[in-house]
Amino acid sequence: MSFLTASRATTARPAHDEALRAAGRRASSAPVDWERLSGPELIDALDRDLGEASDRLSYLVLALLDRGVPSTARVVEFTRRWRVDGLSAPLTAEYRRGRAPRRPRPFVIVDGVIMDVTDTSRSRFTTGIQRVARETVTRWGRGHDVVLAAWDVTGRQLGALTAEETGRVLLDDSVATVPVAAGTVVIPFDATFVLPEITVAAERTASVRSVVRFGTSRSVAIGYDCIPVTTAETSGPGMPGAFSEYLATLGHFDVVAPISSAARTEYSGWAAMLPGAGLAPPRIETVSLPAEVGSVDDETVDRVRAELGLVDTPVVLSVGSHEPRKNHLALLTAAELNWRAGHEFTLVLVGGNAWGDGEFQHMVRTLRRKGRSVQMLSGVGDDVVWSLYRMARFSVFCSVNEGFGLPVVESLVSGVPVVTSDFGSMRELGEGHGALVVDPHAPADIAHAMGRLLVDDELREELVALTAGMPRPTWDDYAARLWTLVDGPSAGSSVPEVDVVPARDGVAGA
């Protein structure tokens, strides 16, 4: 039987780790004779080789049996029985319960950097969290060894990406992450686990918690905001509870990296509560998102303008999903007030549909029946988004709560004034840099700012001039700064070893 090991040097492991890995390779050969594997000879060998019981070894034993991540409660119970009765008792019980898979999948044991890109790998959205994940991992892939992985639909099994999923994550076809064959189960062990997304699916959240507690040497999460807790009324049904479970999982991470000073305030307040529960809080280290947009040539802009029919009308742009927190009902109301005032423009909304957008969709249909020029775009490429920024007379982003407000930055860096909210990260980013700040809860205020920018060329030029003073850190800067937290003092080797074990003959991932 063969297995694949990364070609570069890795950190040394204790002998019991090697014994367990060797046992795992033996146990993974196919066809699997589970009666033979549960025999006293193998169990006694594991009992002898692994030595003292620990949660991390219990986690790996169970992960090898399951080809998936065991729950934290099951790991703790397995360790308790191991300490009391020896390894043979709980291990034999696992076999007798029939937990071992009938058709085991090939698996890899990874001790390097694993990036959980579950949502990004399955989404074509080009804004928000997905943009952060894609921009970051693409840059890491150019200089670091990273394994990309995603949870299956059950949220219990972490697996390598398919070629299609990898294509959704990486923005550059020439970037190469650590190759692992699609369909291979990924088992983190002494790994550095990076979560660039949020997780609110119950099983996935529980599995991430188990990985971080037992299967990592270091764990880093990007912290976007605490909106489902601070303004729960703007979140979908069940989201506040699910987000609280996510925060409980973040409590076991080593580092949480908020994307703005406003987000840091939220996460610092949450972290300050953890010692009251006997928990050591993670390090809160702000890594602010960059101020960078892609470039498109004039030919591309002209093509997009023609395709969208935006040749003879001013463009007012809004980028972001249509969930209630984004406040698009107020935007539509403000736009209608300006149309009634005789202003001519096309409102272009770029973003995916979201929960609770029924009233928004109804209002769009109503405005269109009245002859108002409203376009909605979803899942468009970056060339379209960057072209729209170049076309826009101004943009509007009047969310009622944001951890950062990436469209504010993208608009200003594109030299396009923005109407945005007068508090939090949005004001922090926009005020003095080319934004008009307004009360997002007052559609008349939004309408007034829009009206001024539609007719007052002098005001618009003043704001355009202010955008030149906008700080412009790049995605390269962001990715490099975040990597220093990933590859921190307590991190393991940044070069992962990947033991790839085939389910049948051959080498998985080769």
Secondary structure, 3 states (H helix, E strand, C coil): CCCECCCCCCCCCCHHHHHHHHHHHHHHCCCCCHHHHCCHHHHHHHHHHHCCCCHHHHHHHHHHHHCCCCCHHHHHHHHHHHHHHCCHHHHHHHHHCCCCCCCCCCEEEECCEEEECHHHHCCCCCCHHHHHHHHHHHHHHHHCCEEEEEECCCCCCEEECCHHHHHHHCCCCCCCCCCCCCCCEEEECCEEEEECCCCCCHHHHHHHHHHHHHCEEEEEEEECCCHHHHCHHHCCCCHHHHHHHHHHHHCCCCEEEECCHHHHHHHHHHHHHHHHHCCCCCEECCCCCCCCCCCCCHHHHHHHHHHHCCCCCCEEEEECCCCHHHCHHHHHHHHHHHHHCCCCCEEEEECCCCCCCHHHHHHHHHHHHCCCCEEEECCCCHHHHHHHHHHCCEEEECCCCCCCCHHHHHHHHCCCCEEEECCHHHHHHHCCCCEEEECCCCHHHHHHHHHHHHHCHHHHHHHHHHHCCCCCCCHHHHHHHHHHHHCCCCCCCCCCCEEEECCCCCCCCC
